[in-house]
Amino acid sequence: MKRIAPVFLAVLIFSFAANAKTPVSDSFAITGARVFTGTEVIPSATVVVLGGRISAVGANVTPPAGIPVIDGTGSTLLPGYVDAHAHARTRQELERALQFGVTTELDMWTTRHFANDMRREQERTGAPYRADFFSAISPATLPEGYPYNFTRQIEHPTLTTPEEAEGFVADRFAEGSDYLKIMIEDGSLVGSFSVPALSRETVRALTQATHLRGKLAVAHVTTQPHGREAVEDGVDGLMHIFPDAPVEPGFVQLAASKGIFVVATLGAEETFVTTDGGASLVADPDLAPYLTPEEVQFLLTPGPPNLMTARNLQIARDNVFRLHLAGVPILAGTDVPAHGVALHRELELLVLAGLEPMEALKAATSNPAAAFGIADRGRIAPGLRADLQLVGGDPTVNIKAARKIQRLWKGGVEVDREPVPPPVSH
């Protein structure tokens, strides 16, 4: 009999223990807290949760008898975060996301079996001890295209011509994809690889086939020319802000008129140039105790060789702000392995780009929920899921206050948030 690796065994034990817990209560009230509803701030309100759903929100709400009452005076109640650009292939990654307030991840490339396992669990139990998971599963790309140019062997499914688009899209939604991701990447931004990209005719055929099914088509782009073409060819959103050149007025007008959204991923782009952002997370006393050694290692590891510079990072921030001013919805997404914690750097970078803290919070709550049509979350309102976090201070004024998580609930079930034990020295 083969021995199970100690790390793998530990993960199994941790996952089993988490899922074996019995929720104490999914009904409670929070009184006296500042409430950011996902769209506005109520200076002091009561929020009632019954059966895992928000029942009432308001300054004059009286909690019903017989449920626990939590005093939120001096704290702020926020919706759980929705990470609009994630990549997960293990339960542990989703558990880690939840520890930092991310109650939903919108995945952009994973395995079919993992995605379907997560969906079944969400439908069966609500998965109270990990982030919810939605996914594009397999992206649309060429056999030799990005991201499969980085894999050991050519992966599938892929396509090469517009005539294949209908069948490709039908297969993706039949296998359980929630939306379609289209890769439009030639490697020119980073300069470390060069690959062919899908033709515009194929992109148009993919978006049309997706829209006929009432689904979203989103695009990976890293340069402005590809971004313009993708919007012209019908995509609903861009999964990165392009850092190659300042956004042109014509593109701003096009994006606003087409009603697209943009997932900024400023933190992911930052990792190509500097580890300063990661180091700041590691040094933050509100985050550091909850980081695993693997997360610390990632946050402090320089990115691969590439052509990006600090100027590109400033261009990216400026582009986000100009699109935001034009009314283009900005979504917060991480696109990195440090699940959950990386979103806190993303929020900070959105504020540094020029968004007000409330607008940055919208980018991680109501904006992605609305953009991806997930109507039961992202806001604090009657009838919605009780994905909630109580934080110290006022993150609608100082975004870093969002890191001071005091209590956390998913679907009304409180999440145990324990510091990571220090490594055992030998």
Backbone hydrogen bonds, N-H to C=O, Kabsch-Sander energy under -0.5 kcal/mol:
donor,donor_aa,acceptor,acceptor_aa,energy
9,L,5,A,-2.6
10,A,6,P,-2.3
11,V,7,V,-2.1
12,L,8,F,-2.2
13,I,9,L,-2.6
14,F,10,A,-2.7
15,S,11,V,-2.7
16,F,12,L,-2.6
17,A,13,I,-2.6
18,A,14,F,-2.3
19,N,15,S,-2.3
20,A,16,F,-1.2
21,K,18,A,-1.0
28,F,49,V,-1.9
29,A,68,P,-2.1
30,I,47,V,-2.4
31,T,70,I,-2.9
33,A,45,A,-1.1
34,R,75,S,-2.5
35,V,42,I,-2.6
36,F,34,R,-0.6
36,F,77,L,-2.6
37,T,35,V,-0.8
37,T,40,E,-2.8
42,I,35,V,-2.8
45,A,33,A,-2.2
46,T,58,G,-2.9
47,V,30,I,-2.5
48,V,56,A,-2.6
49,V,28,F,-3.4
50,L,53,R,-2.6
52,G,26,D,-2.9
53,R,50,L,-1.5
54,I,384,L,-3.0
55,S,48,V,-3.4
56,A,48,V,-1.3
58,G,46,T,-1.8
61,V,58,G,-0.8
67,I,64,P,-0.8
70,I,29,A,-3.2
72,G,31,T,-3.6
72,G,70,I,-0.7
74,G,32,G,-0.5
75,S,72,G,-2.3
76,T,391,V,-2.8
77,L,34,R,-3.2
78,L,76,T,-0.5
78,L,389,Q,-3.0
80,G,387,D,-2.3
81,Y,101,G,-2.8
82,V,364,A,-3.0
83,D,81,Y,-0.5
83,D,104,T,-2.5
84,A,82,V,-0.7
84,A,332,A,-2.6
86,A,106,L,-2.2
94,L,90,T,-1.0
95,E,91,R,-2.3
96,R,92,Q,-2.5
97,A,93,E,-1.9
98,L,94,L,-1.7
99,Q,95,E,-1.4
100,F,96,R,-0.7
100,F,97,A,-1.3
101,G,98,L,-2.1
102,V,97,A,-1.9
103,T,81,Y,-1.5
103,T,101,G,-0.9
104,T,81,Y,-1.6
105,E,132,D,-2.7
106,L,83,D,-2.8
107,D,105,E,-0.8
107,D,134,F,-3.5
108,M,86,A,-2.1
110,T,137,I,-1.6
115,A,111,T,-2.3
116,N,112,R,-2.5
117,D,113,H,-2.2
118,M,114,F,-2.4
119,R,115,A,-2.2
120,R,116,N,-2.4
121,E,117,D,-2.1
122,Q,118,M,-2.5
123,E,119,R,-2.3
124,R,120,R,-2.1
125,T,121,E,-3.2
126,G,121,E,-1.0
126,G,122,Q,-0.8
127,A,121,E,-0.6
130,R,127,A,-1.3
131,A,94,L,-1.6
132,D,103,T,-3.0
134,F,105,E,-2.2
136,A,107,D,-1.2
138,S,136,A,-1.1
140,A,181,K,-3.1
141,T,139,P,-0.6
145,G,142,L,-1.5
148,Y,145,G,-0.7
149,N,145,G,-0.8
150,F,147,P,-2.0
151,T,148,Y,-0.9
159,L,141,T,-1.9
164,E,161,T,-1.3
165,A,162,P,-1.4
168,F,164,E,-2.4
169,V,165,A,-2.9
170,A,166,E,-2.4
171,D,167,G,-2.2
172,R,168,F,-1.9
173,F,169,V,-2.1
174,A,170,A,-1.8
175,E,171,D,-1.8
176,G,173,F,-0.6
177,S,172,R,-2.3
178,D,135,S,-3.3
179,Y,135,S,-0.6
180,L,216,L,-2.8
182,I,218,V,-2.9
183,M,140,A,-2.6
184,I,182,I,-0.6
184,I,220,H,-2.1
191,G,187,G,-2.1
193,F,187,G,-0.6
195,V,186,D,-1.3
198,L,183,M,-0.7
203,V,199,S,-2.2
204,R,200,R,-2.8
205,A,201,E,-2.0
206,L,202,T,-2.4
207,T,203,V,-2.5
208,Q,204,R,-2.4
209,A,205,A,-2.2
210,T,206,L,-2.1
211,H,207,T,-2.7
212,L,208,Q,-2.0
213,R,209,A,-0.6
213,R,210,T,-1.0
214,G,211,H,-1.9
215,K,210,T,-1.9
218,V,180,L,-3.1
219,A,237,G,-2.4
220,H,182,I,-2.8
221,V,219,A,-0.7
227,G,223,T,-2.1
228,R,224,Q,-2.8
229,E,225,P,-2.2
230,A,226,H,-2.5
231,V,227,G,-2.2
232,E,228,R,-2.7
233,D,229,E,-2.0
234,G,231,V,-1.4
235,V,230,A,-2.1
236,D,217,A,-3.4
237,G,217,A,-0.9
238,L,261,F,-2.2
239,M,219,A,-3.0
241,I,264,A,-1.4
251,F,248,E,-0.7
252,V,248,E,-2.1
253,Q,249,P,-2.4
254,L,250,G,-2.2
255,A,251,F,-3.2
256,A,252,V,-2.3
257,S,253,Q,-2.5
258,K,254,L,-2.2
259,G,255,A,-0.9
260,I,255,A,-1.5
261,F,236,D,-1.4
262,V,329,P,-2.4
263,V,238,L,-3.0
264,A,262,V,-0.7
264,A,331,L,-2.3
269,E,265,T,-1.8
270,E,266,L,-2.0
271,T,267,G,-1.4
272,F,269,E,-1.2
273,V,270,E,-1.8
274,T,270,E,-2.6
279,A,275,T,-2.8
280,S,276,D,-2.0
281,L,277,G,-1.5
282,V,278,G,-2.2
283,A,279,A,-1.9
284,D,280,S,-0.6
284,D,281,L,-0.8
287,L,284,D,-1.3
288,A,284,D,-3.3
290,Y,287,L,-2.0
291,L,288,A,-1.6
296,V,292,T,-2.4
297,Q,293,P,-2.5
298,F,294,E,-2.2
299,L,295,E,-2.6
300,L,296,V,-1.5
301,T,298,F,-1.4
303,G,271,T,-0.9
307,L,190,V,-1.2
312,N,309,T,-0.5
313,L,309,T,-1.3
314,Q,310,A,-1.9
315,I,311,R,-2.5
316,A,312,N,-2.4
317,R,313,L,-2.1
318,D,314,Q,-2.6
319,N,315,I,-2.6
320,V,316,A,-2.2
321,F,317,R,-2.2
322,R,318,D,-2.5
323,L,319,N,-2.2
324,H,320,V,-2.5
325,L,321,F,-2.6
326,A,322,R,-1.2
327,G,324,H,-1.7
328,V,323,L,-2.4
331,L,262,V,-2.7
332,A,363,A,-3.1
334,T,85,H,-0.8
335,D,85,H,-3.1
339,H,337,P,-2.1
341,V,339,H,-1.8
342,A,338,A,-1.8
343,L,340,G,-1.2
344,H,340,G,-0.6
344,H,341,V,-1.2
345,R,341,V,-0.8
346,E,342,A,-1.9
347,L,343,L,-2.4
348,E,344,H,-1.6
349,L,345,R,-2.7
350,L,346,E,-2.2
351,V,347,L,-1.7
352,L,348,E,-2.4
353,A,349,L,-1.6
354,G,350,L,-0.5
354,G,351,V,-1.2
355,L,350,L,-2.1
358,M,396,T,-0.6
359,E,356,E,-0.5
360,A,356,E,-2.3
361,L,357,P,-2.3
362,K,358,M,-2.1
363,A,359,E,-1.8
364,A,360,A,-0.7
364,A,361,L,-0.9
365,T,362,K,-1.4
367,N,362,K,-2.5
369,A,365,T,-1.5
370,A,366,S,-2.3
371,A,367,N,-2.9
372,F,368,P,-2.3
373,G,370,A,-1.0
374,I,369,A,-2.5
375,A,373,G,-1.0
377,R,374,I,-1.1
380,I,37,T,-2.4
381,A,379,R,-0.7
383,G,54,I,-3.5
384,L,381,A,-1.9
385,R,376,D,-2.5
386,A,52,G,-2.3
387,D,385,R,-1.5
388,L,386,A,-0.9
388,L,409,W,-1.5
389,Q,78,L,-2.2
390,L,407,R,-2.7
391,V,76,T,-3.0
391,V,389,Q,-0.6
392,G,404,K,-2.3
393,G,74,G,-1.0
397,V,394,D,-1.8
398,N,394,D,-2.5
399,I,397,V,-0.5
401,A,398,N,-2.2
402,A,399,I,-1.6
403,R,400,K,-1.7
404,K,401,A,-1.6
405,I,403,R,-1.8
406,Q,390,L,-3.3
407,R,390,L,-1.5
409,W,388,L,-3.0
410,K,413,V,-2.4
412,G,386,A,-2.3
413,V,410,K,-1.9
414,E,412,G,-0.5
415,V,408,L,-3.1
418,E,416,D,-0.6
420,V,289,P,-2.5
425,S,423,P,-0.5
